[in-house]
Amino acid sequence: MIKQEETFKERCKARGLDEAQTEQAVAFIGEFEKAYASVGLDMENITPEEMKEYVGDLLRQGKNEEGRILALARYSYLLKNEPVYLLFTQIFGSYGVLPSISLRARQLAGEGIGEELFKGIEVPPLGSLPEAYPPIVQEMMARMESRLPSELCRRILAGNHHRIPESAFDEERERYEKASSVDEYLIGRHARMVDELQQHCDENKLWYEQKITQRVVDFVKSNQELLSAIREGDTLYVTKIPYNPDKYLTETDPRMKRYLACHCPLAASTILKEGAVVPPTWCYCSAGYEKTLFDNVFGESLEVEVKQSVLDGSQRCRFAIKLTESVGRKKPLE
């Protein structure tokens, strides 16, 4: 019997797994614990480096099915092994993005050009570590930037490549509809997000993949661009919360600070390497992620511009999202 088995089963079922899938998830965890029992390791004390070796073995054996990797991720979260859970968020954060960009390229640039751009580019299999992606991203970006107009290249990248469903924004749309203006909605969203962070800080719980301390809460509270936006005329300005916000706030080395700010597992590792550069245009993928909220809230496909990014040497990622005239007609901007 694995640790906290009943709680783990309950969490699996809460994620939509049926009884057979839940039992399979438990079996996957049992296999993992059996593999390390002889050396005194389990999910509570295994390190990210040791987990990388285990996942590497799964890849080599063809046992990298999604259900197994998800089970390991959920179990690491349950047993509060935060470093290992963060490793799994990076693994899943990498997977699926490149195929989505390839599909969008075919849709916007045409099937022939899209096919040419991605010919021979092999996406790493599920379970691959983030370090496997930067060379592929560099090759893909070199092709896109050399063969496409810059505006089209940016449009392709600035999509919803994490495939967040529209239903995820239902509550935000309802809050927007109830607000008297765009500004009131933005102010209210920021206040709600600060309250959410404060709760996670007080309960010492991860907020998505991020550790929230009081200085992180205060940092977000001090700038409405973080986790919401500030409107200037017909433009929203959004600053991305750093990936590792607590360490970011105390880091003094500029390069490391940029690395701690970067959310993208497909590019972040290159920040720490000399000469291994993913071009800043890649950050339009992150811009697309940020605008997805507002696309869904306002019911419009909005234009976005990268104003600053850690890949261009800045200490933060900041985006400008252009509101359409119809947004202003539906609800006052002020």
VOBA-1610 file (N, C-alpha, C; in pm, whole numbers, padded with zeros to 5 digits, always signed):
BEGIN
Met+00085-00120+00000Met+00000+00000+00000Met+00088+00124+00000Ile+00059+00218-00091Ile+00139+00341-00098Ile+00093+00438+00010Lys+00178+00535+00041Lys+00143+00634+00142Lys+00022+00715+00098Gln-00068+00741+00193Gln-00189+00821+00168Gln-00266+00770+00046Glu-00276+00637+00036Glu-00337+00578-00083Glu-00481+00624-00103Glu-00560+00627+00004Glu-00700+00665-00011Glu-00713+00810-00057Thr-00629+00897+00000Thr-00632+01037-00041Thr-00591+01051-00187Phe-00490+00974-00227Phe-00444+00976-00365Phe-00555+00931-00459Lys-00627+00825-00420Lys-00738+00776-00502Lys-00847+00883-00516Glu-00874+00950-00406Glu-00977+01055-00409Glu-00937+01166-00504Arg-00808+01201-00504Arg-00761+01308-00593Arg-00767+01264-00738Cys-00735+01140-00763Cys-00745+01089-00900Cys-00888+01095-00950Lys-00981+01050-00866Lys-01121+01052-00906Lys-01172+01195-00925Ala-01119+01288-00844Ala-01158+01429-00859Ala-01108+01487-00991Arg-01005+01425-01049Arg-00952+01469-01178Arg-01019+01397-01295Gly-01125+01320-01264Gly-01202+01258-01371Gly-01163+01116-01404Leu-01074+01054-01328Leu-01034+00916-01355Leu-01143+00821-01305Asp-01172+00717-01384Asp-01266+00617-01337Asp-01194+00519-01245Glu-01266+00419-01196Glu-01208+00328-01097Glu-01088+00252-01153Ala-01099+00206-01278Ala-00988+00131-01339Ala-00866+00220-01359Gln-00887+00343-01403Gln-00775+00436-01423Gln-00711+00474-01290Thr-00793+00486-01186Thr-00740+00519-01054Thr-00654+00405-01002Glu-00701+00283-01018Glu-00622+00168-00974Glu-00493+00156-01054Gln-00498+00192-01182Gln-00378+00191-01265Gln-00278+00295-01215Ala-00328+00414-01175Ala-00241+00519-01123Ala-00172+00471-00995Val-00247+00403-00908Val-00188+00348-00786Val-00081+00246-00821Ala-00107+00164-00921Ala-00009+00063-00964Ala+00118+00129-01016Phe+00103+00240-01088Phe+00220+00312-01138Phe+00306+00361-01022Ile+00241+00412-00918Ile+00315+00460-00801Ile+00381+00342-00730Gly+00311+00229-00725Gly+00370+00110-00664Gly+00496+00066-00736Glu+00496+00072-00867Glu+00615+00038-00946Glu+00730+00132-00913Phe+00700+00260-00903Phe+00802+00357-00870Phe+00864+00328-00732Glu+00778+00306-00633Glu+00829+00284-00497Glu+00907+00154-00488Lys+00865+00053-00560Lys+00937-00074-00560Lys+01077-00057-00619Ala+01089+00028-00721Ala+01218+00049-00787Ala+01320+00112-00695Tyr+01273+00189-00597Tyr+01366+00261-00510Tyr+01367+00212-00366Ala+01285+00114-00334Ala+01276+00066-00195Ala+01410+00018-00142Ser+01490-00047-00225Ser+01616-00105-00178Ser+01719-00001-00138Val+01704+00121-00189Val+01799+00227-00155Val+01737+00330-00061Gly+01621+00299-00008Gly+01559+00385+00093Gly+01499+00514+00041Leu+01461+00515-00087Leu+01400+00635-00144Leu+01251+00612-00170Asp+01176+00718-00155Asp+01035+00718-00195Asp+01002+00859-00242Met+00875+00886-00265Met+00838+01015-00322Met+00863+01131-00226Glu+00871+01103-00097Glu+00894+01212-00003Glu+01038+01261-00002Asn+01133+01174-00035Asn+01272+01217-00024Asn+01354+01207-00153Ile+01293+01165-00262Ile+01367+01158-00387Ile+01396+01300-00437Thr+01511+01319-00498Thr+01550+01451-00549Thr+01509+01465-00696Pro+01502+01588-00746Pro+01472+01606-00889Pro+01570+01533-00979Glu+01700+01533-00945Glu+01798+01465-01028Glu+01772+01315-01032Glu+01735+01258-00919Glu+01703+01115-00915Glu+01575+01084-00992Met+01478+01177-00982Met+01354+01158-01057Met+01379+01170-01207Lys+01470+01257-01247Lys+01506+01268-01389Lys+01559+01134-01441Glu+01640+01066-01359Glu+01693+00935-01399Glu+01579+00834-01415Tyr+01484+00838-01323Tyr+01373+00744-01328Tyr+01288+00768-01453Val+01257+00895-01479Val+01177+00928-01597Val+01254+00893-01724Gly+01385+00914-01721Gly+01467+00873-01836Gly+01459+00725-01862Asp+01459+00646-01756Asp+01444+00501-01772Asp+01307+00465-01830Leu+01203+00537-01786Leu+01069+00513-01842Leu+01068+00540-01993Leu+01134+00647-02034Leu+01140+00680-02176Leu+01209+00569-02255Arg+01320+00523-02203Arg+01396+00419-02273Arg+01317+00288-02283Gln+01231+00262-02183Gln+01152+00139-02182Gln+01017+00154-02253Gly+00990+00276-02302Gly+00861+00299-02365Gly+00745+00303-02267Lys+00775+00338-02142Lys+00671+00343-02038Lys+00637+00488-02000Asn+00643+00576-02097Asn+00621+00718-02070Asn+00479+00760-02103Glu+00382+00672-02084Glu+00244+00707-02112Glu+00198+00819-02019Glu+00103+00898-02069Glu+00059+01017-01995Glu+00006+00982-01857Gly-00070+00873-01847Gly-00128+00836-01718Gly-00023+00810-01612Arg+00089+00750-01652Arg+00196+00719-01556Arg+00264+00849-01509Ile+00298+00936-01605Ile+00367+01061-01570Ile+00277+01150-01484Leu+00147+01154-01520Leu+00053+01232-01439Leu+00040+01177-01299Ala+00038+01045-01286Ala+00028+00984-01153Ala+00147+01023-01066Leu+00265+01020-01123Leu+00385+01059-01048Leu+00377+01206-01007Ala+00330+01290-01098Ala+00318+01433-01067Ala+00219+01456-00954Arg+00104+01391-00961Arg+00002+01411-00858Arg+00047+01356-00723Tyr+00119+01246-00726Tyr+00167+01187-00601Tyr+00274+01276-00537Ser+00361+01335-00620Ser+00464+01424-00565Ser+00400+01546-00500Tyr+00290+01594-00560Tyr+00220+01709-00502Tyr+00154+01670-00370Leu+00092+01552-00367Leu+00025+01506-00246Leu+00123+01493-00130Leu+00242+01439-00159Leu+00341+01418-00053Leu+00432+01538-00032Lys+00397+01649-00095Lys+00463+01778-00072Lys+00612+01777-00107Asn+00648+01700-00209Asn+00784+01708-00261Asn+00782+01815-00371Glu+00793+01941-00328Glu+00776+02052-00421Glu+00879+02055-00533Pro+01008+02030-00506Pro+01105+02033-00617Pro+01073+01931-00727Val+01028+01812-00689Val+00995+01711-00788Val+00865+01748-00860Tyr+00769+01801-00788Tyr+00646+01845-00852Tyr+00675+01954-00955Leu+00765+02046-00923Leu+00801+02152-01017Leu+00866+02093-01142Leu+00945+01986-01124Leu+01003+01919-01240Leu+00893+01868-01332Phe+00789+01809-01276Phe+00680+01757-01359Phe+00601+01869-01426Thr+00586+01984-01360Thr+00518+02095-01426Thr+00597+02142-01548Gln+00730+02135-01540Gln+00812+02172-01655Gln+00800+02069-01767Ile+00796+01943-01729Ile+00781+01837-01830Ile+00649+01853-01905Phe+00541+01875-01832Phe+00412+01890-01898Phe+00398+02025-01966Gly+00466+02129-01911Gly+00461+02260-01973Gly+00529+02264-02109Ser+00623+02173-02130Ser+00694+02167-02258Ser+00616+02092-02364Tyr+00545+01990-02322Tyr+00483+01896-02417Tyr+00357+01957-02480Gly+00346+01947-02609Gly+00227+01992-02678Gly+00237+02130-02740Val+00332+02212-02694Val+00343+02349-02745Val+00387+02350-02892Leu+00491+02276-02924Leu+00543+02278-03061Leu+00443+02222-03162Pro+00375+02111-03134Pro+00271+02066-03228Pro+00162+02169-03249Ser+00127+02243-03143Ser+00024+02346-03156Ser+00071+02459-03245Ile+00197+02498-03231Ile+00251+02605-03316Ile+00256+02558-03462Ser+00292+02433-03482Ser+00296+02377-03617Ser+00157+02382-03682Leu+00054+02344-03606Leu-00082+02347-03657Leu-00125+02489-03691Arg-00094+02584-03604Arg-00132+02724-03628Arg-00057+02781-03748Ala+00067+02739-03767Ala+00144+02785-03883Ala+00077+02739-04012Arg+00028+02616-04015Arg-00040+02566-04134Arg-00172+02639-04158Gln-00238+02677-04049Gln-00365+02747-04061Gln-00346+02889-04111Leu-00244+02957-04063Leu-00225+03099-04095Leu-00135+03123-04215Ala-00037+03037-04236Ala+00058+03058-04345Ala+00028+02970-04465Gly-00057+02871-04446Gly-00087+02779-04555Gly-00024+02644-04530Glu-00092+02541-04577Glu-00049+02404-04550Glu+00091+02378-04602Gly+00121+02425-04723Gly+00252+02398-04782Gly+00366+02461-04705Ile+00350+02590-04672Ile+00455+02660-04598Ile+00468+02601-04458Gly+00355+02574-04394Gly+00360+02515-04260Gly+00432+02382-04259Glu+00404+02301-04360Glu+00471+02171-04371Glu+00621+02189-04390Glu+00659+02285-04473Glu+00801+02310-04499Glu+00874+02359-04375Leu+00808+02445-04299Leu+00872+02502-04180Leu+00908+02395-04077Phe+00826+02292-04067Phe+00844+02194-03960Phe+00893+02058-04011Lys+00927+02052-04139Lys+00976+01927-04194Lys+01105+01884-04124Gly+01106+01760-04074Gly+01225+01707-04010Gly+01241+01744-03864Ile+01155+01832-03813Ile+01162+01870-03671Ile+01084+01767-03589Glu+01153+01697-03504Glu+01090+01594-03422Glu+01068+01646-03280Val+00944+01641-03238Val+00910+01686-03103Val+00950+01579-03003Pro+01022+01616-02896Pro+01060+01516-02795Pro+00938+01446-02736Pro+00948+01319-02705Pro+00834+01246-02650Pro+00799+01292-02508Leu+00677+01264-02466Leu+00633+01298-02332Leu+00728+01236-02229Gly+00768+01317-02134Gly+00864+01273-02033Gly+01002+01331-02057Ser+01022+01389-02176Ser+01152+01451-02205Ser+01173+01571-02114Leu+01296+01593-02074Leu+01329+01704-01986Leu+01332+01834-02065Pro+01310+01946-01999Pro+01310+02075-02069Pro+01436+02102-02150Glu+01550+02048-02106Glu+01676+02072-02175Glu+01677+02016-02317Ala+01582+01927-02348Ala+01578+01868-02482Ala+01518+01964-02585Tyr+01450+02068-02541Tyr+01374+02152-02632Tyr+01448+02270-02695Pro+01536+02342-02624Pro+01595+02462-02684Pro+01658+02445-02821Pro+01735+02339-02850Pro+01790+02327-02986Pro+01680+02317-03093Ile+01569+02251-03058Ile+01458+02238-03153Ile+01390+02373-03172Val+01372+02446-03062Val+01310+02579-03071Val+01399+02673-03153Gln+01529+02666-03133Gln+01621+02750-03209Gln+01611+02722-03359Glu+01606+02596-03396Glu+01594+02560-03537Glu+01460+02606-03594Met+01354+02583-03520Met+01222+02623-03565Met+01213+02774-03584Met+01267+02850-03488Met+01262+02996-03497Met+01349+03048-03611Ala+01461+02984-03634Ala+01546+03025-03747Ala+01471+03012-03879Arg+01398+02904-03893Arg+01319+02883-04015Arg+01205+02986-04025Met+01133+03005-03916Met+01018+03095-03919Met+01061+03238-03947Glu+01167+03282-03880Glu+01208+03422-03895Glu+01271+03449-04032Ser+01326+03347-04095Ser+01388+03367-04226Ser+01289+03353-04341Arg+01176+03286-04318Arg+01085+03255-04428Arg+00948+03321-04416Leu+00920+03384-04303Leu+00789+03446-04284Leu+00804+03594-04254Pro+00707+03677-04295Pro+00705+03816-04249Pro+00698+03819-04096Ser+00762+03916-04034Ser+00770+03920-03888Ser+00632+03925-03823Glu+00538+03998-03885Glu+00404+04006-03826Glu+00335+03871-03826Leu+00350+03796-03935Leu+00289+03664-03942Leu+00356+03568-03845Cys+00485+03575-03834Cys+00558+03491-03739Cys+00507+03514-03597Arg+00488+03639-03561Arg+00440+03672-03427Arg+00296+03625-03404Arg+00213+03639-03508Arg+00074+03593-03495Arg+00068+03442-03473Ile+00151+03369-03543Ile+00154+03224-03526Ile+00193+03187-03384Leu+00293+03254-03332Leu+00341+03223-03197Leu+00241+03265-03090Ala+00169+03374-03114Ala+00083+03432-03010Ala-00055+03367-03008Gly-00058+03235-03002Gly-00183+03162-02993Gly-00201+03099-02855Asn-00310+03029-02840Asn-00338+02958-02714Asn-00274+02819-02723His-00141+02815-02716His-00069+02690-02742His-00068+02593-02624His-00119+02637-02511His-00137+02546-02399His-00279+02487-02398Arg-00355+02524-02499Arg-00488+02466-02520Arg-00579+02481-02398Ile-00581+02600-02341Ile-00668+02625-02227Ile-00812+02635-02278Pro-00903+02556-02225Pro-01041+02558-02276Pro-01113+02689-02239Glu-01207+02730-02323Glu-01284+02851-02296Glu-01355+02844-02161Ser-01398+02724-02124Ser-01471+02709-01998Ser-01389+02750-01877Ala-01257+02748-01889Ala-01171+02787-01777Ala-01189+02934-01741Phe-01248+03012-01832Phe-01262+03156-01811Phe-01406+03197-01783Asp-01492+03100-01758Asp-01633+03131-01736Asp-01653+03229-01621Glu-01586+03205-01509Glu-01604+03293-01393Glu-01553+03433-01422Glu-01441+03443-01492Glu-01387+03575-01524Glu-01481+03650-01618Arg-01540+03580-01715Arg-01636+03646-01806Arg-01756+03699-01728Glu-01804+03618-01633Glu-01919+03662-01553Glu-01885+03785-01471Arg-01765+03788-01415Arg-01724+03905-01336Arg-01710+04029-01424Tyr-01660+04008-01545Tyr-01648+04121-01637Tyr-01785+04175-01675Glu-01879+04085-01701Glu-02014+04129-01738Glu-02079+04210-01627Lys-02047+04178-01503Lys-02107+04248-01389Lys-02037+04380-01359Ala-01916+04398-01409Ala-01840+04521-01382Ala-01898+04636-01462Ser-01885+04757-01410Ser-01940+04875-01478Ser-01847+04925-01589Ser-01720+04884-01585Ser-01624+04930-01685Ser-01509+04830-01694Val-01429+04845-01797Val-01309+04762-01810Val-01216+04784-01692Asp-01199+04910-01653Asp-01108+04940-01543Asp-01155+04877-01412Glu-01287+04883-01388Glu-01338+04823-01264Glu-01310+04673-01262Tyr-01326+04610-01378Tyr-01296+04467-01385Tyr-01149+04440-01356Leu-01059+04517-01415Leu-00914+04496-01396Leu-00873+04517-01251Ile-00928+04620-01189Ile-00897+04647-01048Ile-00949+04533-00961Gly-01071+04489-00989Gly-01128+04379-00911Gly-01053+04250-00929Arg-01011+04221-01052Arg-00933+04098-01075Arg-00803+04102-00997His-00737+04215-00998His-00610+04225-00925His-00631+04201-00777Ala-00733+04261-00720Ala-00762+04242-00578Ala-00791+04096-00547Arg-00866+04029-00634Arg-00897+03887-00612Arg-00771+03802-00618Met-00682+03832-00712Met-00559+03755-00725Met-00468+03776-00605Val-00462+03897-00555Val-00382+03923-00434Val-00437+03844-00317Asp-00569+03842-00303Asp-00632+03764-00195Asp-00601+03615-00210Glu-00602+03567-00333Glu-00573+03426-00358Glu-00429+03393-00320Leu-00337+03480-00357Leu-00197+03460-00321Leu-00179+03465-00169Gln-00249+03556-00105Gln-00237+03567+00041Gln-00283+03439+00109Gln-00390+03381+00059Gln-00438+03255+00115Gln-00335+03144+00099His-00274+03135-00019His-00172+03033-00041His-00049+03059+00045Cys-00016+03184+00065Cys+00095+03218+00153Cys+00065+03175+00297Asp-00053+03209+00344Asp-00091+03179+00483Asp-00098+03028+00507Glu-00139+02954+00404Glu-00153+02809+00417Glu-00028+02733+00374Asn+00073+02807+00332Asn+00199+02747+00286Asn+00175+02644+00177Lys+00094+02682+00078Lys+00060+02595-00034Lys+00115+02654-00163Leu+00158+02566-00255Leu+00200+02613-00386Leu+00082+02676-00459Trp+00109+02784-00528Trp+00011+02844-00618Trp+00054+02807-00759Tyr-00018+02712-00819Tyr+00028+02646-00940Tyr+00167+02589-00914Glu+00271+02635-00982Glu+00405+02582-00956Glu+00489+02677-00874Gln+00427+02775-00810Gln+00503+02881-00745Gln+00485+02882-00594Lys+00597+02902-00525Lys+00595+02917-00380Lys+00566+03063-00348Ile+00464+03086-00266Ile+00420+03221-00237Ile+00458+03258-00093Thr+00538+03361-00080Thr+00574+03416+00050Thr+00509+03554+00065Gln+00521+03612+00184Gln+00458+03742+00205Gln+00520+03848+00115Arg+00651+03838+00090Arg+00710+03940+00002Arg+00660+03926-00141Val+00624+03802-00182Val+00566+03784-00315Val+00427+03848-00319Val+00347+03826-00216Val+00215+03887-00210Val+00226+04039-00217Asp+00318+04095-00139Asp+00336+04241-00137Asp+00384+04293-00272Phe+00470+04215-00338Phe+00522+04252-00469Phe+00409+04260-00571Val+00323+04159-00574Val+00210+04158-00667Val+00112+04270-00632Lys+00089+04289-00505Lys-00006+04391-00460Lys+00037+04531-00504Ser+00168+04552-00516Ser+00221+04684-00548Ser+00209+04720-00696Asn+00171+04625-00782Asn+00170+04650-00926Asn+00051+04580-00990Gln-00048+04657-01033Gln-00170+04599-01092Gln-00143+04526-01223Glu-00028+04551-01285Glu+00005+04480-01409Glu+00031+04332-01384Leu+00064+04297-01260Leu+00089+04158-01225Leu-00043+04086-01197Leu-00070+03981-01274Leu-00190+03898-01261Leu-00319+03973-01294Ser-00307+04090-01352Ser-00420+04163-01407Ser-00364+04251-01518Ala-00402+04376-01523Ala-00348+04468-01624Ala-00380+04610-01584Ile-00306+04704-01641Ile-00335+04846-01631Ile-00368+04897-01770Arg-00478+04969-01780Arg-00519+05021-01910Arg-00469+05164-01929Glu-00411+05190-02045Glu-00376+05325-02087Glu-00436+05345-02225Gly-00540+05425-02233Gly-00610+05441-02359Gly-00674+05310-02402Asp-00641+05264-02522Asp-00698+05138-02571Asp-00600+05022-02558Thr-00503+05035-02468Thr-00401+04932-02453Thr-00393+04884-02308Leu-00388+04752-02292Leu-00365+04693-02161Leu-00217+04658-02148Tyr-00159+04688-02035Tyr-00019+04651-02008Tyr-00016+04544-01900Val+00052+04436-01931Val+00058+04319-01844Val+00204+04285-01818Thr+00239+04265-01692Thr+00372+04217-01655Thr+00357+04077-01597Lys+00435+03983-01648Lys+00423+03844-01603Lys+00487+03827-01466Ile+00419+03759-01376Ile+00478+03729-01247Ile+00597+03636-01269Pro+00710+03658-01203Pro+00825+03570-01223Pro+00791+03424-01193Tyr+00859+03334-01261Tyr+00835+03191-01242Tyr+00869+03148-01099Asn+00980+03197-01048Asn+01020+03170-00910Asn+01025+03303-00837Pro+00909+03357-00799Pro+00902+03496-00755Pro+00979+03527-00627Asp+00979+03434-00532Asp+01046+03464-00406Asp+01198+03475-00426Lys+01257+03381-00498Lys+01400+03388-00525Lys+01434+03505-00617Tyr+01345+03532-00710Tyr+01365+03645-00802Tyr+01381+03777-00724Leu+01298+03793-00622Leu+01297+03919-00548Leu+01424+03941-00466Thr+01496+03836-00435Thr+01619+03851-00356Thr+01746+03831-00439Glu+01732+03786-00564Glu+01848+03761-00648Glu+01913+03891-00695Thr+02045+03897-00693Thr+02117+04017-00735Thr+02191+03999-00867Asp+02220+03874-00906Asp+02288+03850-01032Asp+02189+03871-01147Pro+02217+03960-01242Pro+02121+03992-01349Pro+02082+03871-01433Arg+02179+03789-01469Arg+02146+03674-01554Arg+02058+03573-01479Met+02092+03545-01355Met+02012+03452-01276Met+01873+03508-01251Lys+01864+03639-01234Lys+01733+03701-01213Lys+01644+03681-01335Arg+01701+03695-01455Arg+01626+03671-01578Arg+01580+03525-01584Tyr+01669+03434-01546Tyr+01636+03292-01546Tyr+01520+03263-01450Leu+01524+03322-01333Leu+01419+03300-01232Leu+01286+03360-01276Ala+01292+03459-01364Ala+01169+03522-01413Ala+01101+03439-01520Cys+01178+03356-01593Cys+01128+03291-01715Cys+01042+03169-01683His+00921+03168-01739His+00828+03057-01722His+00847+02948-01825Cys+00917+02978-01933Cys+00916+02888-02047Cys+01020+02777-02035Pro+00977+02653-02013Pro+01074+02544-02001Pro+01142+02511-02133Leu+01090+02564-02244Leu+01151+02539-02373Leu+01267+02633-02403Ala+01285+02735-02319Ala+01388+02835-02347Ala+01469+02877-02225Ala+01416+02861-02105Ala+01477+02920-01986Ala+01623+02878-01967Ser+01653+02751-01993Ser+01789+02702-01967Ser+01894+02774-02050Thr+01854+02829-02166Thr+01952+02896-02251Thr+01997+03030-02192Ile+01919+03086-02102Ile+01957+03214-02040Ile+02088+03200-01964Leu+02114+03082-01910Leu+02233+03060-01829Leu+02352+03012-01911Lys+02334+02997-02042Lys+02441+02944-02126Lys+02491+03049-02223Glu+02620+03063-02232Glu+02678+03155-02328Glu+02659+03102-02470Gly+02610+03187-02557Gly+02598+03150-02698Gly+02478+03065-02733Ala+02406+03014-02636Ala+02288+02929-02662Ala+02164+03016-02650Val+02127+03082-02759Val+02023+03184-02752Val+01898+03142-02829Val+01784+03147-02761Val+01655+03140-02827Val+01613+03284-02854Pro+01578+03320-02977Pro+01552+03461-03010Pro+01433+03517-02933Pro+01435+03647-02902Pro+01327+03709-02825Pro+01190+03697-02890Thr+01185+03682-03023Thr+01055+03665-03089Thr+00979+03546-03032Trp+01050+03447-02982Trp+00986+03330-02921Trp+00891+03370-02810Cys+00916+03482-02745Cys+00834+03525-02632Cys+00694+03567-02674Tyr+00666+03573-02806Tyr+00528+03594-02848Tyr+00441+03474-02811Cys+00502+03360-02790Cys+00426+03245-02740Cys+00375+03275-02599Ser+00461+03332-02516Ser+00420+03372-02381Ser+00318+03484-02387Ala+00336+03576-02481Ala+00239+03685-02498Ala+00101+03629-02532Gly+00100+03525-02616Gly-00027+03462-02649Gly-00094+03400-02529Tyr-00013+03342-02442Tyr-00067+03284-02319Tyr-00133+03393-02234Glu-00065+03507-02222Glu-00117+03615-02137Glu-00244+03675-02194Lys-00253+03685-02325Lys-00372+03749-02383Lys-00491+03654-02390Thr-00469+03525-02372Thr-00579+03428-02379Thr-00689+03462-02280Leu-00651+03504-02160Leu-00750+03546-02060Leu-00838+03656-02118Phe-00776+03760-02173Phe-00851+03875-02218Phe-00927+03847-02348Asp-00873+03760-02434Asp-00949+03716-02552Asp-01083+03657-02509Asn-01078+03574-02407Asn-01199+03504-02362Asn-01291+03595-02281Val-01234+03682-02200Val-01317+03773-02120Val-01390+03873-02208Phe-01319+03931-02305Phe-01378+04033-02391Phe-01447+03976-02515Gly-01426+03847-02541Gly-01488+03785-02657Gly-01430+03833-02789Glu-01304+03870-02790Glu-01237+03921-02908Glu-01098+03859-02919Ser-01050+03842-03042Ser-00912+03801-03061Ser-00827+03927-03069Leu-00748+03952-02968Leu-00677+04078-02952Leu-00533+04069-03004Glu-00479+04183-03044Glu-00340+04190-03085Glu-00253+04212-02962Val-00133+04155-02965Val-00042+04168-02852Val+00098+04199-02903Glu+00171+04277-02823Glu+00309+04313-02856Glu+00398+04285-02735Val+00512+04225-02758Val+00610+04205-02651Val+00687+04335-02634Lys+00675+04395-02517Lys+00747+04519-02489Lys+00884+04492-02427Gln+00890+04393-02340Gln+01014+04351-02275Gln+01009+04202-02252Ser+01124+04137-02258Ser+01129+03995-02223Ser+01267+03960-02170Val+01271+03853-02092Val+01399+03812-02035Val+01492+03756-02142Leu+01437+03717-02257Leu+01523+03668-02364Leu+01590+03782-02440Asp+01539+03905-02423Asp+01607+04019-02487Asp+01696+04095-02390Gly+01717+04037-02271Gly+01806+04098-02173Gly+01737+04176-02064Ser+01603+04186-02070Ser+01529+04259-01968Ser+01515+04174-01841Gln+01474+04239-01734Gln+01457+04171-01606Gln+01314+04123-01585Arg+01229+04151-01682Arg+01089+04110-01670Arg+01032+04088-01809Cys+00914+04024-01813Cys+00839+04008-01937Cys+00715+04096-01928Arg+00700+04184-02027Arg+00590+04281-02024Arg+00527+04288-02163Phe+00395+04293-02166Phe+00322+04286-02291Phe+00219+04398-02302Ala+00192+04440-02425Ala+00088+04539-02453Ala-00021+04470-02536Ile-00144+04473-02485Ile-00257+04408-02551Ile-00353+04516-02599Lys-00378+04518-02728Lys-00459+04624-02789Lys-00607+04586-02784Leu-00688+04675-02726Leu-00832+04653-02723Leu-00895+04697-02855Thr-00994+04625-02899Thr-01065+04660-03023Thr-01171+04766-02993Glu-01220+04830-03096Glu-01325+04930-03079Glu-01451+04867-03022Ser-01479+04743-03059Ser-01601+04679-03012Ser-01599+04654-02861Val-01480+04634-02804Val-01471+04620-02658Val-01518+04748-02592Gly-01474+04863-02644Gly-01515+04992-02589Gly-01663+05020-02609Arg-01720+04967-02717Arg-01865+04988-02739Arg-01949+04903-02645Lys-01899+04786-02611Lys-01976+04695-02525Lys-01976+04742-02380Lys-01866+04800-02335Lys-01854+04840-02195Lys-01757+04958-02187Pro-01787+05059-02104Pro-01697+05175-02095Pro-01556+05133-02055Leu-01457+05203-02112Leu-01318+05175-02075Leu-01287+05236-01940Glu-01354+05344-01902Glu-01326+05411-01774Glu-01440+05390-01678
//
